[in-house]
Amino acid sequence: MKIEVRRRPLVFEAEQWFPGTKVEGVFGEFANDGFCCPFDGALIKTLEGTFTIKSGYWVVTGIAGEQWGVAPEIFWKTYERLEEDEGC
């Protein structure tokens, strides 16, 4: 039997990462050297393995503490900011 379903709305925490900022779960920061690394970036551990984030990426933390990176051009198309009284 095939049915249509909708994912329940969940609330996540997200923090935007830039070089030199401290975001929980981000490690291994590296800088643009103009050769091997053409961008500033860092690493996060996700359920799928280690993921490279670039400057300006959002680090989203799920309901079980899992994290994933989201490019800034996709973040606001996928997520919306909650009002203060709607938070966790």
Contacts in CASP RR format, 6 or more apart in sequence:
PFRMAT RR
TARGET T0000
AUTHOR 0000-0000-0000
METHOD contacts of the structure
MODEL  1
MKIEVRRRPLVFEAEQWFPGTKVEGVFGEFANDGFCCPFDGALIKTLEGT
FTIKSGYWVVTGIAGEQWGVAPEIFWKTYERLEEDEGC
10 62 0 8 1.000
10 63 0 8 1.000
11 63 0 8 1.000
11 82 0 8 1.000
11 86 0 8 1.000
11 87 0 8 1.000
11 88 0 8 1.000
12 60 0 8 1.000
12 61 0 8 1.000
12 62 0 8 1.000
12 63 0 8 1.000
12 79 0 8 1.000
13 60 0 8 1.000
13 61 0 8 1.000
13 62 0 8 1.000
13 88 0 8 1.000
14 58 0 8 1.000
14 59 0 8 1.000
14 60 0 8 1.000
14 61 0 8 1.000
14 70 0 8 1.000
14 75 0 8 1.000
14 79 0 8 1.000
15 23 0 8 1.000
15 24 0 8 1.000
15 58 0 8 1.000
15 59 0 8 1.000
16 56 0 8 1.000
16 57 0 8 1.000
16 58 0 8 1.000
16 59 0 8 1.000
16 72 0 8 1.000
17 23 0 8 1.000
17 26 0 8 1.000
17 42 0 8 1.000
17 53 0 8 1.000
17 55 0 8 1.000
17 56 0 8 1.000
17 57 0 8 1.000
17 58 0 8 1.000
17 59 0 8 1.000
18 55 0 8 1.000
18 56 0 8 1.000
19 29 0 8 1.000
19 31 0 8 1.000
19 40 0 8 1.000
19 41 0 8 1.000
19 42 0 8 1.000
19 55 0 8 1.000
20 29 0 8 1.000
23 59 0 8 1.000
24 59 0 8 1.000
24 61 0 8 1.000
25 44 0 8 1.000
25 45 0 8 1.000
25 59 0 8 1.000
25 67 0 8 1.000
26 42 0 8 1.000
26 43 0 8 1.000
26 44 0 8 1.000
26 53 0 8 1.000
26 59 0 8 1.000
27 42 0 8 1.000
27 43 0 8 1.000
27 44 0 8 1.000
28 42 0 8 1.000
28 43 0 8 1.000
29 40 0 8 1.000
29 41 0 8 1.000
29 42 0 8 1.000
30 37 0 8 1.000
30 40 0 8 1.000
30 41 0 8 1.000
30 42 0 8 1.000
31 37 0 8 1.000
31 40 0 8 1.000
31 41 0 8 1.000
32 38 0 8 1.000
32 39 0 8 1.000
32 40 0 8 1.000
39 54 0 8 1.000
39 55 0 8 1.000
40 54 0 8 1.000
40 55 0 8 1.000
41 52 0 8 1.000
41 53 0 8 1.000
41 54 0 8 1.000
41 55 0 8 1.000
42 52 0 8 1.000
42 53 0 8 1.000
43 50 0 8 1.000
43 51 0 8 1.000
43 52 0 8 1.000
43 53 0 8 1.000
44 50 0 8 1.000
44 51 0 8 1.000
44 53 0 8 1.000
44 59 0 8 1.000
44 67 0 8 1.000
44 68 0 8 1.000
44 69 0 8 1.000
45 51 0 8 1.000
45 67 0 8 1.000
46 66 0 8 1.000
46 67 0 8 1.000
46 68 0 8 1.000
46 69 0 8 1.000
47 66 0 8 1.000
47 68 0 8 1.000
51 68 0 8 1.000
51 69 0 8 1.000
53 59 0 8 1.000
53 69 0 8 1.000
54 71 0 8 1.000
56 72 0 8 1.000
57 69 0 8 1.000
57 70 0 8 1.000
57 71 0 8 1.000
57 72 0 8 1.000
58 69 0 8 1.000
58 70 0 8 1.000
58 72 0 8 1.000
58 75 0 8 1.000
58 79 0 8 1.000
59 67 0 8 1.000
59 68 0 8 1.000
59 69 0 8 1.000
60 67 0 8 1.000
60 68 0 8 1.000
60 69 0 8 1.000
60 70 0 8 1.000
60 79 0 8 1.000
61 67 0 8 1.000
70 78 0 8 1.000
70 79 0 8 1.000
END
